[in-house]
Amino acid sequence: FFFGYVMLSMVSLLGFTTSAVVAQGLQNFHVPTDYITFTLFFYNFAVVGVLAIFSFEMGFQGRTRLIPMVFTQGYLIIISAIMAWLVAALFPTFTTWALLVLLALYDLCAVLTPCGPLNLLINEAQRQQDEGEAGQLMPGLLFEVSSN
């Protein structure tokens, strides 16, 4: 249930919110667009984004990725930029700065304390790896690193 909810929220963020931001930019610069092409483009953008973010490592022994890591990282950057734009556009300046300070304090607590969420996630990932479980934590919860 939770996994489906997170995927649905990513579809709405990538599809509706990104299209609203782009539509506003196109309107400001007087760029003509048609509704059908615009809708199909952002529908595809949202579907590929959800697949890129939530495609776990597939395969049995080879463990190959369904979608390249570059696309996953690109979509995560796009989501961060859109969320930052939403916070800056919707809230007054004082609220934006207050949220920034609160997020910085939470981040310090999450990273530096032994009972913080980052430590709990790392311990859970380590436990799953030690037990050889096939499952993986949702992408975006922990950093994904690849070495070539």
ChimeraX attribute file (.defattr): number of C-alpha atoms within 10 A of each C-alpha:
attribute: neighborCount
match mode: 1-to-1
recipient: residues
	/A:1	6
	/A:2	7
	/A:3	10
	/A:4	9
	/A:5	10
	/A:6	14
	/A:7	18
	/A:8	13
	/A:9	13
	/A:10	20
	/A:11	21
	/A:12	15
	/A:13	17
	/A:14	25
	/A:15	21
	/A:16	15
	/A:17	18
	/A:18	20
	/A:19	20
	/A:20	13
	/A:21	14
	/A:22	13
	/A:23	15
	/A:24	12
	/A:25	12
	/A:26	13
	/A:27	12
	/A:28	9
	/A:29	9
	/A:30	9
	/A:31	9
	/A:32	8
	/A:33	11
	/A:34	7
	/A:35	9
	/A:36	8
	/A:37	10
	/A:38	13
	/A:39	14
	/A:40	12
	/A:41	13
	/A:42	19
	/A:43	18
	/A:44	13
	/A:45	17
	/A:46	22
	/A:47	15
	/A:48	18
	/A:49	24
	/A:50	20
	/A:51	16
	/A:52	23
	/A:53	21
	/A:54	19
	/A:55	17
	/A:56	18
	/A:57	15
	/A:58	12
	/A:59	10
	/A:60	8
	/A:61	6
	/A:62	8
	/A:63	10
	/A:64	12
	/A:65	13
	/A:66	14
	/A:67	17
	/A:68	11
	/A:69	16
	/A:70	10
	/A:71	15
	/A:72	22
	/A:73	15
	/A:74	14
	/A:75	20
	/A:76	17
	/A:77	12
	/A:78	15
	/A:79	18
	/A:80	12
	/A:81	12
	/A:82	17
	/A:83	15
	/A:84	12
	/A:85	12
	/A:86	13
	/A:87	16
	/A:88	14
	/A:89	11
	/A:90	10
	/A:91	12
	/A:92	10
	/A:93	12
	/A:94	9
	/A:95	13
	/A:96	16
	/A:97	14
	/A:98	11
	/A:99	14
	/A:100	13
	/A:101	12
	/A:102	12
	/A:103	12
	/A:104	12
	/A:105	11
	/A:106	13
	/A:107	14
	/A:108	12
	/A:109	15
	/A:110	16
	/A:111	13
	/A:112	13
	/A:113	11
	/A:114	11
	/A:115	11
	/A:116	15
	/A:117	16
	/A:118	18
	/A:119	15
	/A:120	13
	/A:121	14
	/A:122	14
	/A:123	12
	/A:124	14
	/A:125	17
	/A:126	12
	/A:127	12
	/A:128	15
	/A:129	13
	/A:130	9
	/A:131	9
	/A:132	9
	/A:133	10
	/A:134	9
	/A:135	11
	/A:136	12
	/A:137	13
	/A:138	13
	/A:139	15
	/A:140	12
	/A:141	11
	/A:142	12
	/A:143	7
	/A:144	10
	/A:145	6
	/A:146	6
	/A:147	3
	/A:148	2
